[in-house]
Amino acid sequence: MKLTDVEAKDQLLRRLRRIEGQVRGVQGMVTEERDCREILQQLASIRSAVQGASLAFIEEYASRCLLNDEIGDRARREDLLKDLIVLLGKVD
């Protein structure tokens, strides 16, 4: 699958840029030797943001590939579902 829907792509890129900014912020916090609790809080926020971006992408993937009758036959869609499950198994 390729992310071709312009709106979905833009939305994902906005999320990723926001996450990138958060990561840079944490790098600065570490450099400045900020309080560990503050850094941990920001890392938790990043984790949550990445999870949200992942879920949005999974939703797009599922609607484009798994629910689309134009994407091969049922067996092909089942293969795509198995691939998705394997990929999700790698995410922790």
C-alpha positions as YAML, in Angstrom:
chain: A
units: angstrom
residues:
- id: 1
  name: MET
  ca: [0.00, 0.00, 0.00]
- id: 2
  name: LYS
  ca: [1.06, 3.53, -0.68]
- id: 3
  name: LEU
  ca: [-0.40, 6.48, 1.14]
- id: 4
  name: THR
  ca: [-1.95, 8.36, -1.77]
- id: 5
  name: ASP
  ca: [-4.87, 10.15, -0.12]
- id: 6
  name: VAL
  ca: [-3.65, 13.75, 0.10]
- id: 7
  name: GLU
  ca: [-5.60, 14.64, 3.24]
- id: 8
  name: ALA
  ca: [-4.55, 11.50, 5.13]
- id: 9
  name: LYS
  ca: [-0.95, 12.00, 4.05]
- id: 10
  name: ASP
  ca: [-0.93, 15.65, 5.17]
- id: 11
  name: GLN
  ca: [-2.50, 14.74, 8.50]
- id: 12
  name: LEU
  ca: [0.09, 12.03, 9.13]
- id: 13
  name: LEU
  ca: [2.93, 14.35, 8.18]
- id: 14
  name: ARG
  ca: [1.61, 17.01, 10.59]
- id: 15
  name: ARG
  ca: [1.56, 14.46, 13.38]
- id: 16
  name: LEU
  ca: [5.08, 13.29, 12.56]
- id: 17
  name: ARG
  ca: [6.42, 16.85, 12.48]
- id: 18
  name: ARG
  ca: [4.85, 17.50, 15.88]
- id: 19
  name: ILE
  ca: [6.48, 14.32, 17.22]
- id: 20
  name: GLU
  ca: [9.79, 15.38, 15.71]
- id: 21
  name: GLY
  ca: [9.52, 18.70, 17.55]
- id: 22
  name: GLN
  ca: [8.76, 16.90, 20.80]
- id: 23
  name: VAL
  ca: [11.83, 14.69, 20.38]
- id: 24
  name: ARG
  ca: [14.01, 17.72, 19.73]
- id: 25
  name: GLY
  ca: [12.57, 19.29, 22.86]
- id: 26
  name: VAL
  ca: [13.53, 16.26, 24.93]
- id: 27
  name: GLN
  ca: [17.02, 16.32, 23.45]
- id: 28
  name: GLY
  ca: [17.31, 19.89, 24.64]
- id: 29
  name: MET
  ca: [16.01, 18.96, 28.06]
- id: 30
  name: VAL
  ca: [18.64, 16.23, 28.39]
- id: 31
  name: THR
  ca: [21.38, 18.63, 27.24]
- id: 32
  name: GLU
  ca: [20.19, 21.19, 29.79]
- id: 33
  name: GLU
  ca: [20.12, 18.49, 32.47]
- id: 34
  name: ARG
  ca: [16.49, 19.15, 33.29]
- id: 35
  name: ASP
  ca: [14.65, 17.24, 35.98]
- id: 36
  name: CYS
  ca: [14.24, 13.54, 35.17]
- id: 37
  name: ARG
  ca: [10.54, 13.69, 35.97]
- id: 38
  name: GLU
  ca: [9.95, 16.40, 33.34]
- id: 39
  name: ILE
  ca: [11.89, 14.41, 30.74]
- id: 40
  name: LEU
  ca: [9.96, 11.25, 31.53]
- id: 41
  name: GLN
  ca: [6.68, 13.13, 31.20]
- id: 42
  name: GLN
  ca: [7.69, 14.39, 27.77]
- id: 43
  name: LEU
  ca: [8.79, 10.89, 26.70]
- id: 44
  name: ALA
  ca: [5.38, 9.56, 27.74]
- id: 45
  name: SER
  ca: [3.76, 12.28, 25.61]
- id: 46
  name: ILE
  ca: [5.91, 11.26, 22.65]
- id: 47
  name: ARG
  ca: [4.96, 7.62, 23.10]
- id: 48
  name: SER
  ca: [1.29, 8.58, 23.14]
- id: 49
  name: ALA
  ca: [1.70, 10.75, 20.03]
- id: 50
  name: VAL
  ca: [3.46, 7.94, 18.15]
- id: 51
  name: GLN
  ca: [0.73, 5.52, 19.15]
- id: 52
  name: GLY
  ca: [-1.92, 7.95, 17.87]
- id: 53
  name: ALA
  ca: [-0.09, 8.38, 14.57]
- id: 54
  name: SER
  ca: [0.24, 4.60, 14.25]
- id: 55
  name: LEU
  ca: [-3.46, 4.07, 14.88]
- id: 56
  name: ALA
  ca: [-4.39, 6.72, 12.32]
- id: 57
  name: PHE
  ca: [-2.14, 5.05, 9.77]
- id: 58
  name: ILE
  ca: [-3.53, 1.60, 10.58]
- id: 59
  name: GLU
  ca: [-7.04, 2.93, 10.08]
- id: 60
  name: GLU
  ca: [-6.05, 4.32, 6.69]
- id: 61
  name: TYR
  ca: [-4.34, 1.04, 5.78]
- id: 62
  name: ALA
  ca: [-7.36, -1.00, 6.78]
- id: 63
  name: SER
  ca: [-9.84, 1.15, 4.90]
- id: 64
  name: ARG
  ca: [-7.68, 1.33, 1.77]
- id: 65
  name: CYS
  ca: [-6.47, -2.27, 1.61]
- id: 66
  name: LEU
  ca: [-8.58, -4.56, 3.71]
- id: 67
  name: LEU
  ca: [-12.03, -3.18, 3.04]
- id: 68
  name: ASN
  ca: [-11.49, -2.31, -0.60]
- id: 69
  name: ASP
  ca: [-13.12, -4.87, -2.86]
- id: 70
  name: GLU
  ca: [-10.92, -3.72, -5.72]
- id: 71
  name: ILE
  ca: [-7.80, -5.03, -3.97]
- id: 72
  name: GLY
  ca: [-7.63, -8.57, -5.27]
- id: 73
  name: ASP
  ca: [-9.82, -11.37, -4.08]
- id: 74
  name: ARG
  ca: [-10.70, -12.40, -0.56]
- id: 75
  name: ALA
  ca: [-7.53, -14.48, -0.23]
- id: 76
  name: ARG
  ca: [-5.40, -11.42, -1.09]
- id: 77
  name: ARG
  ca: [-7.20, -9.32, 1.53]
- id: 78
  name: GLU
  ca: [-6.69, -12.09, 4.09]
- id: 79
  name: ASP
  ca: [-2.97, -12.04, 3.28]
- id: 80
  name: LEU
  ca: [-2.95, -8.28, 3.84]
- id: 81
  name: LEU
  ca: [-4.66, -8.78, 7.20]
- id: 82
  name: LYS
  ca: [-2.06, -11.36, 8.23]
- id: 83
  name: ASP
  ca: [0.70, -8.94, 7.24]
- id: 84
  name: LEU
  ca: [-0.93, -6.23, 9.34]
- id: 85
  name: ILE
  ca: [-1.11, -8.53, 12.36]
- id: 86
  name: VAL
  ca: [2.57, -9.45, 11.97]
- id: 87
  name: LEU
  ca: [3.52, -5.78, 11.75]
- id: 88
  name: LEU
  ca: [1.44, -4.96, 14.83]
- id: 89
  name: GLY
  ca: [3.16, -7.77, 16.69]
- id: 90
  name: LYS
  ca: [6.46, -5.96, 16.17]
- id: 91
  name: VAL
  ca: [5.11, -2.78, 17.77]
- id: 92
  name: ASP
  ca: [5.55, -2.55, 21.52]
...
